[in-house]
Amino acid sequence: SPAPALPRGAEGGGGAAWEVRECGVEAMPFEDDSFDCCYHLNCYYFWNDLGAGLREIFRVLKPGGVMLAGSKVLQLERMFGEQLPLVQHDTFLHTSPPALEEALAAAGFEAVEGEEVDAESTQASFRLTTAVKPRGA
């Protein structure tokens, strides 16, 4: 579920004001081609409809815009092991990196790449997935 709404921000060092809007990923209150980048961390595996969420991100990204997903899928696999399929039905609905990459391509993204990062200094393991909205889209 979306996070609670936050107050409108004051102008920052770059001179740009910011505003946070509460919404689900499947229906965002933004016009087409609004953003240069979309970043989400540890959330796509909770989305009810992965394809619908990615199509909506595609819609609001400008042509040439980048989607970056960070996830702790590797830690989920380590934590739950063979039990992961049992919790996928209730909580972690989408934990397959190849399925995410296939869904990104199906949504129209190109240059879809995934990379596993294991940062020993912080004992954090995560996966970064990037995709680009084609310039002609």
C-alpha positions as CSV (number, residue, x, y, z in Angstrom):
1,S,0.0,0.0,0.0
2,P,1.2,3.5,-0.6
3,A,3.0,5.4,2.1
4,P,1.1,8.2,3.9
5,A,1.2,11.6,2.2
6,L,4.0,14.0,3.2
7,P,3.8,17.8,3.2
8,R,4.9,19.8,0.2
9,G,8.6,20.6,0.4
10,A,10.3,23.9,0.3
11,E,12.6,24.8,-2.5
12,G,15.9,23.0,-2.1
13,G,19.4,23.8,-3.1
14,G,18.6,23.2,-6.7
15,G,15.7,25.7,-6.7
16,A,13.1,23.0,-7.4
17,A,10.1,22.5,-5.2
18,W,8.9,19.0,-4.5
19,E,5.6,17.4,-3.6
20,V,4.8,13.8,-2.6
21,R,1.6,12.3,-3.7
22,E,0.1,9.1,-2.3
23,C,-0.9,6.6,-5.0
24,G,-0.5,3.0,-6.1
25,V,1.9,2.1,-8.8
26,E,-0.9,0.8,-11.1
27,A,-2.6,4.3,-11.3
28,M,-0.3,7.3,-10.8
29,P,-1.8,10.8,-10.9
30,F,0.8,12.1,-13.4
31,E,0.7,13.0,-17.0
32,D,2.3,10.9,-19.7
33,D,6.1,11.5,-20.2
34,S,6.5,13.4,-16.9
35,F,9.7,12.0,-15.4
36,D,13.3,11.4,-16.5
37,C,13.8,8.6,-13.9
38,C,11.8,6.3,-11.7
39,Y,13.4,4.6,-8.8
40,H,11.8,2.1,-6.5
41,L,13.4,0.1,-3.8
42,N,12.2,-3.1,-2.2
43,C,8.7,-2.8,-3.4
44,Y,8.0,-4.5,-6.8
45,Y,7.6,-7.9,-5.1
46,F,4.6,-6.6,-3.2
47,W,2.7,-5.2,-6.2
48,N,-0.6,-7.0,-7.0
49,D,-0.1,-6.7,-10.7
50,L,3.6,-6.5,-11.8
51,G,2.7,-5.9,-15.5
52,A,0.2,-3.1,-14.7
53,G,2.7,-1.3,-12.4
54,L,5.5,-1.5,-15.0
55,R,3.2,-0.3,-17.8
56,E,2.3,2.7,-15.6
57,I,5.9,3.5,-14.9
58,F,6.5,3.3,-18.7
59,R,3.7,5.7,-19.3
60,V,4.9,8.4,-16.9
61,L,8.6,8.2,-18.0
62,K,9.8,10.5,-20.7
63,P,11.2,8.9,-23.8
64,G,14.8,8.0,-22.9
65,G,13.8,7.9,-19.2
66,V,15.4,5.3,-16.9
67,M,13.7,2.9,-14.5
68,L,15.9,1.6,-11.7
69,A,14.7,-1.1,-9.3
70,G,16.6,-2.1,-6.2
71,S,15.6,-5.2,-4.4
72,K,16.9,-7.5,-1.7
73,V,15.7,-10.6,-3.6
74,L,19.0,-12.3,-2.8
75,Q,18.5,-11.8,1.0
76,L,14.9,-13.1,0.7
77,E,16.3,-16.2,-1.0
78,R,18.9,-16.6,1.8
79,M,16.4,-15.9,4.6
80,F,13.6,-18.1,3.5
81,G,15.5,-20.7,1.4
82,E,13.2,-23.5,0.3
83,Q,10.3,-21.9,2.1
84,L,10.3,-18.8,-0.2
85,P,7.5,-20.3,-2.5
86,L,5.3,-20.6,0.6
87,V,5.5,-16.9,1.5
88,Q,5.3,-15.7,-2.1
89,H,1.5,-16.3,-2.2
90,D,0.8,-14.0,0.8
91,T,3.6,-11.4,0.9
92,F,6.3,-11.6,-1.7
93,L,4.4,-12.0,-4.9
94,H,7.2,-11.4,-7.4
95,T,10.7,-12.6,-6.4
96,S,12.0,-13.9,-9.7
97,P,14.6,-11.5,-11.3
98,P,14.1,-13.1,-14.7
99,A,10.3,-12.6,-14.4
100,L,10.9,-8.9,-13.6
101,E,13.1,-8.5,-16.6
102,E,10.6,-10.3,-18.9
103,A,7.8,-8.1,-17.6
104,L,9.9,-4.9,-18.2
105,A,10.4,-6.0,-21.8
106,A,6.7,-6.8,-22.2
107,A,5.8,-3.3,-20.9
108,G,7.9,-1.8,-23.7
109,F,11.2,-1.1,-22.0
110,E,14.5,-1.8,-23.7
111,A,18.1,-2.2,-22.5
112,V,16.9,-4.2,-19.6
113,E,19.8,-5.3,-17.4
114,G,20.0,-6.9,-14.0
115,E,23.1,-7.0,-11.7
116,E,23.6,-8.8,-8.4
117,V,25.6,-6.7,-5.9
118,D,27.1,-8.3,-2.8
119,A,28.6,-5.5,-0.7
120,E,30.7,-7.4,1.9
121,S,31.5,-4.2,3.8
122,T,27.8,-3.8,4.8
123,Q,26.8,-7.4,4.5
124,A,24.0,-6.3,2.1
125,S,23.1,-8.2,-1.0
126,F,20.8,-6.7,-3.5
127,R,19.9,-6.7,-7.1
128,L,19.8,-3.6,-9.3
129,T,17.6,-3.8,-12.4
130,T,17.6,-1.0,-15.0
131,A,15.5,-0.4,-18.1
132,V,15.1,2.4,-20.6
133,K,11.9,3.8,-22.2
134,P,12.8,4.0,-26.0
135,R,13.2,7.5,-27.4
136,G,10.6,6.9,-30.0
137,A,8.0,5.7,-27.6
